[in-house]
Amino acid sequence: MTTTAIHLLLLTDLVADLPVAVRLQRLVGSLRAHFGCEAVALLKLDGEHLRPVAMAGLASDALGRRFAVADHPRLAAILQRRGVLCFHHDSSLPDPYDGLIAERAGEPLPVHDCMGMALDLEGERWGVITLDALQVGTFDTQAQRDLGELACAIEAAVRVTRLETEIRALRLSGGAMLADAQAPREEHDFVGQSSAITHLLHELQVVADSELPVLLLGETGVGKELCAHRLHRLSRRAGKPLIHVNCAALPESLAESELFGHVRGAFSGAVSDRPGRFEAAEGGTLFLDEVGELPLSIQAKLLRTLQNGEIQRLGADRPRRVNVRVIAATNRSLREHVRDGTFRADLYHRLSVYPVPIPPLRERGNDVLLLAGGFLELNRARLGLRSLRLSATAENALCHYRWPGNVRELEHVISRAALKAVIRGADRKDIVTLETDMLDLDALEAPAGADASLPAPAACGAPAAPLLSMHQIVEASQRQAIRQALVLHQDNWAAAARQLGLDASNLHKLARRVGLKA
C-alpha cells in the first residue's frame, strides 16, 4: 500500500460515520498493513501513564494495561520529542511490549525494529503511536518518512474521534460528560468495553447531573466506590468535597457524633466543638458505604436530614442547615432489612430515589482480560519484572470462573499469582508467565446470592459449550431480567412490566413459571 493509498483510506474513514472504537481500530489496522509490521499501538497520555485506546497485533489483555512513562524508557523517549523516533534494532532499552506480541506471545522480543511518534492536539501532547516489526530493516528511512507524512492524518483521526465524543457527551448530559471526557482518568477507574459496563457508565453520566439521591446496589467488589466517585466527578458538585463514610466501621456509640458532629461537653471527652461528616461535605457529596449497617437510632436522624436538609450536632440546641447530596451503597437487600425491621422503610425510599444495579464481573465477558491486563502491569512494575503475562490456559480459566469477589478478587488473584511466580524462582529479567495452577481458582465456588441455575460465564472471545438445556438458560435469563427490573423500580410490578414490554398480569404469570413467585 502506497502512502497516497493509505492517506485516502484514512481520509475515507474520517468522513465515514463510524463508532469511536471502530475508527481508531481501523486506523491502527491500516498502519499495520501499510508498514508490514507485527504490532501497532495508539496510546493516550493520562497524567503519568499512557493508556492504550487501540491496538493491533498485541495480546488480548494489553488493551487493559496502563504503562507508567517512568517505567518505560522507549515510551518516554517517544513522548519527549516531536517527529518520528526510530530505535536501533539492537537497542538495549527494554520494550514495553516484551512478551505481548500476539505472534510471539510469551516469548522475549528478539532483535527487532521499533519506531514511534508523539501526537499533539491543539498544541498539547495527546499521546503516542508505536510500531514494532520482528524483521530487522522494516523501518528504513522511507518507512520513517512515511510515518512522518502520516502524522497529520493520524492526529486528524484522533481529533475527529474526540470531537464526536464531546458532541455525544453534550447531547447526553448538557456538558457533564464533556468535562469527564477531557479530564485524565483517575488512578482506579472503570476498565471495560462490555455492553453491561457501557450501559452502567451511560446511566451514571445521566443521573450524575441531577441532585437526586442514588442507591448503588451490587455484590462485594463490583466497584460501588468507583461509581460514587464517578457520580461526584460528573456532577455540578465536582469542585466541592466528596466525603466517604464506611457505615459498617462506625461504632454505634460514636456514629451520631461522626455523622452530625458534637458540641463541647456533649459527652465525656468532648473538650471542644467538632463538625461531623455532613458539615465536612458541605456543598459536595456524602458517600454512605454499607448504609444497611447504620443503627436504627441514626437512621431516624439521617431521614430528617434528607427530608429537611438539617442536622443537629450532638448536645446542641439548634439545628444547622446543610447542602449535601447523599449517595448510598449496599451489597445487601435493604427491602429484606425493611421487612425484618432492621432498616426503616421511609429511609429506604428516601435513599433509593434512583437505584443503580452494578453488574458483577461474571456478566462482563471479555472485560475480565482487560482488567487482568491492568493488574498484570501494576504487579510487573511493583515486583520489578521485565514482563508479566498470562498463559492461554490461565486466560481461559479467568474467563470461566464465576468471580464471587468480583474485581477485587481478580486483583488479589493476579497479585498472589505474581508473588508465587517470584517465590518459585522466576528470574525478574525473564518474561514471567502465570499458569493456571498459580491462580488458585475454585471453579465450583459460587457467589453469595447468585442464581445457582445460571450457567458459568462464557469464555472471553469465544462461546463456551452450553452447560444447561436451552429451556433452562432461557428461564435463567428471564429470572435475571425480572429481578433487575424490580430492583430498578423498587418492586413496582406494573412499572417493571412496562419496562420489559409485558402486560402486568403476564409478568406475574411469567414470574410464577420461572420460580420467582409462589
C-alpha positions in Angstrom: 0.0 0.0 0.0 1.5 3.4 -1.0 1.5 6.4 1.2 -1.1 8.1 -1.1 -3.3 5.0 -0.8 -3.2 4.9 3.0 -3.8 8.7 3.1 -7.0 8.1 1.0 -8.0 5.2 3.3 -7.6 7.3 6.4 -9.4 10.2 4.8 -12.3 7.9 3.8 -12.6 6.8 7.4 -12.6 10.4 8.7 -15.7 11.3 6.8 -17.5 8.0 7.5 -20.0 7.6 10.3 -18.1 5.1 12.4 -18.2 4.3 16.2 -15.2 5.7 18.1 -13.6 2.3 18.8 -14.1 1.1 15.3 -12.5 4.3 13.8 -9.4 4.0 15.9 -9.1 0.2 15.4 -9.3 0.7 11.6 -6.6 3.3 12.0 -4.1 1.0 13.7 -5.0 -1.9 11.4 -4.4 0.2 8.3 -1.0 1.3 9.7 0.0 -2.2 10.5 -0.9 -3.4 6.9 0.9 -0.4 5.3 4.2 -0.9 7.2 4.0 -4.7 7.2 4.8 -4.9 10.9 3.7 -7.1 13.7 2.1 -4.6 16.1 0.8 -1.0 16.2 -0.5 0.7 19.3 -2.2 4.0 19.9 -1.8 5.3 23.5 -3.3 8.3 25.2 -1.5 10.3 27.8 -3.3 10.2 31.2 -1.2 12.0 33.8 1.9 10.0 34.2 0.6 6.9 32.3 0.0 6.0 28.7 -3.3 4.2 28.3 -3.9 2.1 25.1 -7.0 3.1 23.2 -6.5 0.9 20.1 -4.1 -1.9 19.3 -3.3 -4.4 16.5 -1.1 -7.5 16.9 -0.8 -7.4 20.7 -2.1 -9.8 23.4 -5.8 -9.5 24.3 -5.0 -8.2 27.8 -2.7 -5.4 26.5 -5.6 -3.0 26.0 -6.4 -3.0 29.7 -2.8 -2.1 30.8 -1.6 1.3 31.8 2.0 2.0 31.0 3.8 4.2 33.5 6.0 6.6 31.5 8.7 6.5 34.1 9.0 2.7 33.8 9.3 2.5 30.0 12.2 4.5 28.6 11.2 3.9 25.0 7.7 5.4 25.5 9.3 8.2 27.5 11.7 9.0 24.7 9.0 9.0 22.0 6.8 11.2 24.2 9.5 13.8 24.8 10.2 14.7 21.2 8.4 15.8 18.1 8.7 13.7 15.0 9.5 10.1 14.3 11.9 8.3 16.6 13.4 5.0 15.5 15.3 2.8 17.8 18.3 0.8 16.6 17.4 -2.8 16.2 19.7 -3.9 19.0 18.8 -1.1 21.3 19.4 -2.0 25.0 16.2 -0.1 26.1 13.5 -2.6 27.3 10.5 -2.8 25.1 7.1 -2.3 26.8 5.5 -5.0 24.7 8.0 -7.7 25.6 6.1 -11.0 25.7 2.9 -9.3 24.4 3.3 -9.5 20.6 0.5 -11.9 19.6 2.6 -13.8 17.1 5.2 -14.5 19.7 3.1 -14.5 22.9 5.2 -15.2 26.0 8.5 -15.1 24.1 11.1 -12.4 24.6 11.2 -10.0 21.7 14.3 -10.8 19.6 16.3 -8.1 17.9 13.7 -6.1 16.1 12.7 -2.8 14.6 10.7 -0.2 16.7 9.6 3.3 15.9 7.1 5.7 17.2 5.8 9.3 17.1 4.3 11.7 19.6 0.8 13.1 18.8 -0.4 16.6 19.6 -3.9 18.0 19.7 -4.5 21.8 19.9 -0.9 22.4 21.0 -0.9 19.8 23.7 0.7 16.4 23.9 -2.1 13.9 23.4 -0.2 10.6 23.3 1.9 8.4 21.0 1.7 5.9 18.2 4.2 3.0 18.3 5.1 0.3 15.7 7.1 -2.9 16.2 8.4 -5.2 13.5 10.2 -8.5 14.1 12.1 -8.3 10.8 15.1 -6.1 11.0 15.2 -3.4 8.4 11.4 -3.0 8.2 11.5 0.6 9.4 14.0 2.0 7.0 14.5 5.7 6.1 11.5 5.5 3.7 9.2 4.0 6.4 10.2 6.7 8.9 9.5 9.3 6.3 6.1 7.7 5.5 5.1 7.8 9.2 6.1 11.4 9.5 3.9 12.3 6.4 1.0 10.4 8.0 1.3 12.4 11.3 -1.4 14.9 10.2 -3.8 12.2 9.1 -3.3 10.2 12.4 -3.8 13.3 14.5 -6.9 14.3 12.4 -8.4 10.8 13.2 -7.8 11.3 16.9 -9.2 14.9 16.7 -12.4 13.8 14.9 -12.9 11.0 17.4 -12.6 13.4 20.3 -15.0 15.8 18.7 -17.5 13.1 18.2 -17.2 12.0 21.8 -17.7 15.6 23.0 -20.7 16.1 20.8 -22.3 12.9 22.1 -21.5 14.0 25.6 -23.1 17.3 25.2 -26.3 15.7 23.8 -26.5 13.2 26.7 -25.8 15.4 29.7 -25.6 19.0 28.8 -21.9 19.3 29.5 -21.2 17.0 32.4 -19.8 14.2 30.3 -17.7 16.8 28.4 -15.6 17.6 31.4 -15.2 13.9 32.1 -14.1 13.1 28.6 -11.4 15.8 28.7 -10.1 15.0 32.2 -7.4 12.4 32.9 -8.7 9.1 34.3 -8.4 8.5 38.0 -5.8 6.0 39.2 -8.6 3.5 39.7 -11.4 3.9 37.1 -13.7 1.7 35.2 -12.0 -0.5 32.6 -14.1 -2.4 30.1 -15.9 -2.5 26.8 -18.8 -4.9 27.5 -22.4 -3.8 27.0 -23.0 -4.2 30.7 -20.4 -1.7 31.7 -21.2 0.7 28.8 -24.8 0.8 30.0 -23.7 1.4 33.6 -21.4 4.3 32.6 -24.2 5.9 30.5 -26.6 5.6 33.4 -24.1 7.2 35.8 -23.5 10.1 33.4 -27.1 10.8 33.1 -28.1 10.7 36.8 -24.9 12.5 37.9 -26.2 15.8 36.7 -29.3 15.6 38.9 -29.4 16.3 42.6 -31.3 13.0 43.3 -30.0 10.6 46.0 -28.6 7.5 44.4 -28.5 4.0 45.9 -25.7 1.8 44.4 -26.6 -1.9 44.5 -24.1 -4.7 43.9 -22.1 -7.6 45.2 -18.9 -7.1 47.2 -16.0 -5.9 44.9 -18.0 -4.8 41.9 -16.9 -1.1 42.2 -19.5 0.7 44.2 -17.0 3.2 45.4 -15.8 3.9 41.9 -19.4 4.6 40.9 -19.7 7.1 43.8 -16.5 8.9 42.7 -17.7 9.0 39.1 -21.1 10.4 40.1 -19.4 13.1 42.1 -16.9 13.9 39.4 -19.6 14.3 36.7 -21.9 16.3 39.0 -22.3 20.1 39.5 -20.7 19.5 42.9 -17.4 18.2 41.4 -15.4 21.2 42.8 -16.6 20.5 46.3 -15.6 17.7 48.8 -16.6 14.1 48.4 -16.7 12.6 51.9 -16.6 8.8 52.3 -18.2 7.2 55.3 -17.9 3.4 55.9 -21.1 2.8 58.0 -20.0 -0.7 58.8 -17.0 0.6 60.7 -18.9 3.2 62.8 -19.4 2.1 66.4 -23.0 2.7 67.5 -21.8 4.9 70.4 -19.9 7.2 68.0 -22.0 7.1 64.9 -24.1 10.1 65.7 -21.1 12.3 66.6 -19.2 11.1 63.4 -22.0 12.0 61.1 -23.6 15.0 62.7 -20.8 16.4 65.0 -21.0 17.4 68.6 -20.6 20.4 70.9 -18.3 20.8 73.8 -19.4 18.9 76.9 -21.9 16.7 74.9 -20.2 13.6 76.4 -17.2 12.6 78.4 -14.1 13.6 76.3 -15.9 16.2 74.1 -13.5 19.0 75.0 -14.4 21.2 72.0 -16.9 21.6 69.3 -16.4 19.2 66.4 -18.2 19.2 63.0 -19.4 15.9 61.6 -19.1 14.3 58.1 -22.2 16.1 56.8 -20.7 19.5 57.5 -17.4 18.4 56.0 -19.2 17.6 52.8 -20.9 21.0 52.7 -21.7 21.8 49.0 -20.5 18.5 47.9 -21.3 14.8 48.2 -21.5 12.4 51.2 -21.0 8.7 50.2 -22.5 6.3 52.8 -20.9 3.0 52.1 -22.6 -0.1 53.5 -25.6 2.0 54.6 -27.5 -1.0 55.7 -25.2 -1.3 58.7 -26.4 2.0 60.3 -28.1 1.7 63.7 -31.8 2.4 63.8 -31.3 5.3 66.1 -29.1 7.0 63.5 -31.4 6.1 60.6 -34.1 8.4 62.1 -31.7 11.4 62.2 -30.4 10.6 58.7 -34.0 10.6 57.4 -34.6 14.1 58.9 -31.5 15.4 57.2 -32.6 14.0 53.8 -36.1 15.5 54.3 -35.3 18.9 55.7 -31.6 19.5 54.9 -30.9 20.0 58.6 -28.5 18.4 61.1 -28.2 18.8 64.8 -24.9 18.3 66.5 -24.9 16.0 69.5 -25.6 18.2 72.6 -26.6 21.3 70.5 -29.9 23.1 71.0 -30.5 24.3 67.4 -30.3 22.6 64.0 -27.9 23.7 61.2 -28.7 23.8 57.5 -26.5 21.7 55.2 -26.4 21.4 51.4 -25.2 17.9 50.7 -26.0 15.3 48.1 -26.2 11.7 49.5 -25.0 8.6 47.6 -25.5 5.4 49.4 -24.3 1.9 48.7 -25.0 -1.6 49.9 -24.3 -5.2 49.0 -27.4 -6.4 50.8 -31.1 -6.3 50.1 -32.4 -3.3 52.0 -36.0 -4.4 51.3 -35.4 -7.6 53.3 -34.0 -5.5 56.1 -37.1 -3.3 55.9 -39.3 -6.5 56.3 -37.4 -7.8 59.3 -37.4 -4.4 60.9 -33.7 -3.6 60.9 -34.0 -0.8 58.3 -36.6 2.0 58.2 -38.9 1.8 55.2 -39.2 5.6 55.0 -35.4 6.0 54.9 -35.1 3.3 52.3 -37.5 5.1 50.0 -35.6 8.4 50.6 -32.2 6.8 49.7 -33.4 4.8 46.7 -34.9 7.6 44.7 -32.7 6.3 41.9 -31.2 2.8 42.4 -28.3 1.7 40.2 -27.6 -2.0 39.9 -23.8 -2.6 39.2 -23.2 -5.7 37.1 -21.0 -8.5 38.6 -17.8 -9.4 36.8 -19.1 -12.7 35.6 -21.6 -10.7 33.4 -18.9 -8.6 31.8 -17.4 -11.0 29.3 -14.1 -10.0 27.9 -13.7 -7.2 30.4 -12.1 -9.9 32.7 -9.0 -10.0 30.5 -8.8 -6.2 30.1 -8.9 -5.8 33.9 -6.4 -8.6 34.3 -4.0 -6.7 32.0 -4.1 -3.7 34.2 -3.3 -5.7 37.3 -0.6 -7.6 35.4 1.2 -4.3 34.5 0.7 -3.0 38.1 2.4 -6.1 39.6 5.1 -6.1 36.9 6.1 -2.6 38.0 5.7 -3.4 41.7 7.9 -6.5 41.6 10.4 -5.1 39.1 9.8 -7.8 36.5 10.7 -7.5 32.8 7.3 -8.7 31.7 4.3 -10.4 33.3 1.6 -12.2 31.3 -1.0 -15.0 31.4 -0.7 -18.3 29.6 -3.6 -19.2 27.2 -4.9 -21.7 29.7 -4.8 -19.2 32.5 -6.8 -16.7 30.4 -9.4 -19.4 29.7 -9.6 -20.2 33.4 -10.2 -16.5 34.3 -12.9 -16.3 31.7 -14.8 -19.3 33.0 -14.5 -18.5 36.7 -17.6 -17.0 38.4 -15.8 -14.4 40.5 -17.7 -14.3 43.7 -15.5 -11.5 44.9 -15.7 -9.7 41.5 -13.0 -7.2 40.5 -11.4 -7.0 44.0 -11.0 -10.8 43.9 -9.4 -10.6 40.4 -6.9 -8.1 41.6 -5.9 -10.3 44.5 -5.7 -13.4 42.3 -3.3 -11.7 39.9 -1.2 -10.2 42.7 -1.0 -13.5 44.6 0.0 -15.4 41.4 2.7 -12.9 40.6 4.2 -13.3 44.0 4.0 -17.1 43.7 5.9 -16.9 40.5 8.7 -14.9 42.1 8.8 -17.2 45.2 9.1 -20.2 42.9 12.3 -18.7 41.5 11.2 -16.8 38.4 14.0 -14.6 37.0 13.0 -11.0 37.1 14.9 -10.4 33.9 12.8 -13.0 32.0 9.3 -12.9 30.8 7.2 -14.4 33.6 4.1 -16.3 32.5 1.4 -17.1 35.0 -0.1 -20.6 34.6 -3.5 -21.8 35.8 -2.2 -23.6 38.9 -0.8 -20.3 40.2 -4.2 -18.7 40.2 -5.8 -20.9 42.8 -9.3 -20.6 41.3 -12.0 -22.7 42.8 -14.2 -23.4 39.8 -17.0 -24.8 42.0 -17.4 -21.7 44.2 -20.5 -19.7 43.5 -21.1 -16.0 44.6 -23.3 -15.4 47.6 -26.8 -14.8 46.5 -26.2 -15.9 42.9 -28.8 -17.8 41.0 -27.5 -21.4 41.1 -29.3 -22.2 37.9 -27.4 -19.6 35.9 -24.6 -21.1 33.6 -21.0 -20.3 34.2 -19.8 -17.2 32.2 -18.9 -17.7 28.6 -15.3 -17.8 27.5 -13.8 -14.5 26.5 -13.9 -14.0 22.8 -15.5 -17.4 22.1 -18.7 -19.1 23.2 -18.4 -21.9 25.8 -20.3 -25.2 25.4 -23.7 -24.9 27.0 -23.9 -26.4 30.5 -27.7 -26.4 30.6 -30.5 -27.0 28.3 -31.8 -24.2 26.2 -35.0 -24.1 28.3 -33.0 -23.7 31.5 -30.9 -21.0 30.0 -33.9 -19.0 28.8 -35.6 -19.3 32.2 -32.5 -18.2 34.0 -32.2 -15.1 31.7 -35.9 -14.3 32.3 -35.4 -14.5 36.1 -32.4 -12.2 35.9 -34.3 -9.6 33.7 -37.3 -9.6 36.0 -35.1 -9.2 39.1 -33.2 -6.3 37.6 -36.5 -4.6 36.5 -37.9 -5.0 40.0 -34.8 -3.6 41.7 -34.8 -0.6 39.3 -38.5 0.1 40.0 -38.4 -0.7 43.8 -40.5 -3.8 43.4 -43.2 -2.0 41.5 -44.5 -4.8 39.3 -46.5 -2.6 37.0 -43.5 -0.3 36.2 -41.3 -3.4 35.8 -43.8 -4.9 33.3 -43.8 -1.6 31.3 -40.0 -1.7 31.1 -40.0 -5.3 30.0 -42.7 -4.7 27.4 -45.2 -7.1 29.1 -48.7 -6.9 30.4 -48.7 -6.8 34.2 -50.7 -10.0 34.5 -48.4 -11.8 32.1 -45.4 -10.7 34.1 -46.9 -12.2 37.2 -47.6 -15.5 35.3 -44.0 -15.5 33.9 -42.6 -14.9 37.4 -44.5 -17.8 38.8 -43.4 -20.0 35.9 -39.7 -19.3 36.4 -39.9 -19.7 40.2 -39.8 -16.1 41.4 -43.3 -16.2 42.8 -45.2 -18.9 44.7 
